[in-house]
Amino acid sequence: MHFAGEREFEPWTIEIYNDNDFIVRNALEAWVDTIQNAESTNGAINPGMYQVDMSVLQLDRNDNVVKEYVFFDAWPLNIGQIQLDWETNNQIETFPVTFQYNFWRSPTSEGVLVF
């Protein structure tokens, strides 16, 4: 038997386009290193030092916000690999990032009751 109340939130994975200077990837790797340094295994003790609230906006064709999601206390759980083989030679380089978060909320859904 199941009851409402104890919600579980799955990690959120996104695909990021890589740039020639690796600006986004380098920033994500520095963020992960702040959480726990791979060499020393030292890292941030206070979650407030590495968790952030992240907003995702869905836009229409005129760049108007039609939906918003806020992921609270998010941090990168995993930064995926970049494909280096020749099978992707005519594609833009991408890599996945998986974020963990405590919960999400959609301000654009507040006050809307659907039964």
Backbone torsions as a table, in degrees:
resi	resn	phi	psi	omega
1	MET	NA	137.0	-179.1
2	HIS	-115.6	145.2	178.1
3	PHE	-131.2	151.1	177.1
4	ALA	-70.2	151.1	174.1
5	GLY	138.6	-53.7	-178.7
6	GLU	-93.9	94.8	-179.0
7	ARG	-91.8	146.9	174.5
8	GLU	-117.3	139.7	-178.2
9	PHE	-117.1	117.1	-179.4
10	GLU	-69.5	148.2	173.6
11	PRO	-58.1	154.1	-176.0
12	TRP	-112.3	120.8	-179.2
13	THR	-109.5	132.5	177.8
14	ILE	-124.3	161.4	176.7
15	GLU	-111.0	129.0	-176.2
16	ILE	-114.5	134.3	172.9
17	TYR	-76.3	129.8	179.2
18	ASN	-86.1	144.5	176.3
19	ASP	-105.8	167.1	-176.8
20	ASN	-61.9	-28.0	-178.6
21	ASP	-95.2	0.8	178.8
22	PHE	56.9	31.8	-175.2
23	ILE	-59.6	-49.5	-177.9
24	VAL	-69.0	-45.3	-179.1
25	ARG	-62.3	-44.7	179.4
26	ASN	-60.5	-40.4	178.8
27	ALA	-64.6	-41.7	178.4
28	LEU	-65.5	-40.8	178.5
29	GLU	-65.0	-37.7	176.5
30	ALA	-65.4	-38.0	177.9
31	TRP	-61.9	-47.8	178.8
32	VAL	-62.1	-39.4	179.9
33	ASP	-65.6	-31.2	175.6
34	THR	-66.4	-37.5	-179.9
35	ILE	-67.3	-48.2	175.4
36	GLN	-157.5	116.9	178.6
37	ASN	-69.6	130.4	-175.7
38	ALA	-67.5	-31.6	-177.8
39	GLU	-82.8	-46.3	-174.8
40	SER	-96.1	-14.6	-173.3
41	THR	60.1	14.0	172.7
42	ASN	-81.8	154.6	178.4
43	GLY	-170.6	-176.6	-178.6
44	ALA	-67.4	133.1	178.6
45	ILE	-93.0	-38.1	-178.8
46	ASN	-86.9	119.1	179.6
47	PRO	-56.6	-26.7	177.6
48	GLY	-63.8	-14.5	178.9
49	MET	-81.7	-17.0	-177.1
50	TYR	-135.1	-10.4	178.4
51	GLN	-92.1	140.8	179.1
52	VAL	-136.6	159.8	171.8
53	ASP	-90.5	132.7	-177.8
54	MET	-118.5	134.5	177.3
55	SER	-109.1	139.9	175.3
56	VAL	-121.5	125.3	-179.5
57	LEU	-112.7	127.5	172.5
58	GLN	-95.6	127.3	-175.9
59	LEU	-110.2	152.2	172.1
60	ASP	-88.8	-173.5	-176.1
61	ARG	-65.3	-18.9	179.7
62	ASN	-101.9	17.1	-179.9
63	ASP	63.8	25.4	173.5
64	ASN	-89.1	138.8	179.5
65	VAL	-71.8	123.9	177.3
66	VAL	-109.5	-18.7	178.9
67	LYS	-156.9	144.2	178.0
68	GLU	-135.3	141.0	172.8
69	TYR	-127.6	139.7	175.8
70	VAL	-119.9	123.8	177.1
71	PHE	-101.5	118.4	-173.4
72	PHE	-92.9	138.5	176.7
73	ASP	58.8	47.9	-177.1
74	ALA	-87.0	151.9	175.5
75	TRP	-157.7	151.7	-177.9
76	PRO	-72.5	120.3	178.6
77	LEU	-85.3	-35.8	-177.2
78	ASN	-154.8	135.9	171.5
79	ILE	-110.3	118.0	-174.9
80	GLY	-77.5	172.0	-178.2
81	GLN	-76.1	159.7	172.3
82	ILE	-103.7	127.6	179.4
83	GLN	-67.0	128.8	-178.8
84	LEU	-116.6	5.5	-179.0
85	ASP	-82.3	170.4	-176.2
86	TRP	-79.5	-6.1	179.1
87	GLU	-68.8	-18.9	-178.5
88	THR	-110.9	27.5	-173.7
89	ASN	-69.0	-18.4	179.9
90	ASN	-114.9	26.9	179.2
91	GLN	-124.5	153.2	175.3
92	ILE	-70.3	135.2	-177.8
93	GLU	-69.1	129.6	179.5
94	THR	-132.6	165.5	173.0
95	PHE	-152.3	147.1	179.8
96	PRO	-86.7	149.5	172.1
97	VAL	-133.0	131.3	177.8
98	THR	-109.0	128.1	179.1
99	PHE	-109.1	140.5	169.1
100	GLN	-101.8	150.3	-179.6
101	TYR	-153.7	164.3	-178.2
102	ASN	-83.8	-40.0	177.2
103	PHE	-167.0	166.1	176.7
104	TRP	-126.6	160.3	178.0
105	ARG	-146.1	149.5	177.2
106	SER	-117.5	100.4	179.5
107	PRO	-58.5	-25.6	179.8
108	THR	-77.3	-7.6	177.6
109	SER	-103.8	-7.8	-175.2
110	GLU	-63.5	134.5	179.4
111	GLY	86.6	-4.4	179.6
112	VAL	-97.4	118.9	178.3
113	LEU	-108.1	126.3	179.3
114	VAL	-126.7	124.4	178.7
115	PHE	-126.0	NA	NA
